[in-house]
Amino acid sequence: MAEPHVAKPPVAKPPVAWGRVARRSRVPLGFVFAIFYLWRAKPTWRVLVLGALIAAIGIVLRTLASGQVKKNQELTMTGPYAYVRNPLYLGSIIMAIGFAVAALDLWVAIAVLAMFALIYVPVIRGEETFLRNQFPAYDDYARRVPSLLPRTLLLRQIRDGFSRELYWQHREYNALLGAAAMSAALAAKILWWHG
């Protein structure tokens, strides 16, 4: 006598780690955020200049950091990486603060905070886990160097070891171009409103 056919329960797929989702979605979400940003922004010339000056600090930090890092090849501990483990993200945060100031809108500021908490914190954790597994010296480095906020603002050796070739290889000029395009869009919005 044949046994009755019993349907097997479907095999559950393992849950997708949020860090992986955050890493893959940060660029598309950035474009969505840019649309929201331009819609909500209420810039004036004064806050646009102030915001651009703040964002410029972030651009310089990202430039210096990108000219140091040899991704997946070695643990970078020179230049900005001597002061914080994540200078590229710190530069992005500073840029975001600058553009939040330039927007002059509370909802933009809230969205910037939400994106940082929901997207960048998990991405940073995931990257640090990778680095910890890839480079045995990472644990000692992490004990000595803070993640995002430097212990001092006297960044004497921030340019040591900077490589223009690495800067171009990592296409970090895109941060400058994006910031310039957003600033131009804000200036156009001011002219359109008050022109």
N, C-alpha and C positions, 0 to 999 in steps of 0.2 A: 504494500500500500504506500503510495507516494505521500510525502509530507505536504501539508498545505503550504502554499506560497506565502511567506511573511515578508512584507515590505521592510527593507532596511531603512533605518532613519538616515537622512542625509548627513554626510560628513560635514561637520562645521569647519569653516575656514578659520585659521587663526586671526585674531583681531589685528588690524593694521595699526601700527604704532603711530600716535599722533605726530611725533617728530618727523616721520617720513612724509606724512600728509602735508605738514607745515612746510617742509623743505620743497616739496614739489609745487605747492600752491602759492608760495610767496611772490613769485614774479607775476602770475596772472592776477593775484589779489592786488598787487601794486598798481596795475593798470586800472582795475576797478576803483581802487582808492583814489587814483589821480582824477578820474571823472568826478567822483564824489567831492574831492578836494576843490576842484575848479568850480563846481556848482555852488558849494557852500562859502568859498573864500570871499571875504569883504576887505580886500587890501586897501591901504592908503600908501602913498609914496614913502612916508616915514617908516611904517612897519615893514614895507617891502625891502627897504635898504637895511634895516636892522636884521630882519630875517635872513637876508642874503649874506650879511656879514657873519652871522652865526653859522649858516650853512657852509660858508667858505672854510671855516675851521674844520668842519667835518670832512669836506672834500680834500683838504690838505692832509688830514690824518689818514684818510683812505688811500690817497696817493702814496704817502710814505710807507704805509703798511703793505700795499700791493707790490711795491718795489723791493720788498724783503722776502716775501713768502715763496717757497718752492713746494707747492702743494703735493702732498703725499710722498715727498722725497726725503724731506728732513724736517726736524722740529725747529721752527724758527723762533729764536729767542733774542734777536737783535732789533735795533731800531725801536719802533713803537711796541714791538712784542716784548721788549725788556721791561715795559711799564704795565701793560695789560695783555692778557692772553687773547683778547678778541678786539683788536683795534679797528678792524674793518667794520664790525658791528657797532662799536662805539662811534666811529665816524658816521655811520648811517643814522644812529640815534641823534647825534648832534645836528646832522642835516635835517632830520625830521622835526626837531625842535625849532630850527630856524624857519622851516616852512610853515609850521604850526603858528609861530609868531606872525609871519607874513600874512597868514589867512585871516587872522583876527576873528576866529570863530571857535566857540566852545566845543561844538560837535566835532570839528576837525581835531582838536586836541584830544578829546575822548577817543576818537577813532585811532589816533596815533598810539595812544596808550594801549588800547585793545589789541591792535596789530602787534605791538611789541610783546605783550603778554601771551597772546595766543599763537603767534607765528615765530618770533625770533627767540624767545626763551627756549622752546622745545628744539629749535634748530641748533642753537648754541650747545644745549645739553647733548644732542646727538653727535655733533661734531667733536665735542670733548671726549665722549665715549670712544669714538673712532680713534682719536689721537692717543688716548690712553692705551688702547689695544695695539696701535701701530708703533708707538715709540715708548720704550721702557723709561726714558728720562722724563716723561710727561708728568708723572706724579710729583716728583721733586720740583719741577718747574711750576706746577699748579700750587704747591705749598708756598712758593716764594713770590709768585706774581698774581695779583688779583685778576678776576675775570674781566670786569668792565671799567671800574673806577680806579685810576692810578692813585697810588699813595702820595704822590707829589705832583705838582704842576711844573716843576723844574725839569723839563724833559731835555737834558743836555745832549744825549746821544741818539736822538730820535731819527737822525738822517744817516747814521753809521750803516754802511753796507747797502745803501739804496742802489737799486739797479733799474735803469731806464728800460732795459730789455724786458725785465719781469713786469714792469708797469704796463708796457705795450702788450706783452703776451697775455696778461690777465684782462686786457681791455678795460682797464679802470677809467679811461677817459670817458666811458659811458656815464659814469656818475657826474662828471663835469657837464657833459652834454645834456643829460637829463635835468640837472639843476638849472642850467642856462635856459632850456626850453620852458621849464615851469616858471622861472622868473619872468621870461618874456610873455608867457600867457597871463601871468598876474598883472604885468604892466599893461598889456592890452585890455584887460578887464577894467583897470583903473581908468584908462583913456576912454573906454566905451561908456563907463558909468558917468564919468565927470567931464568927458570930452566936450 
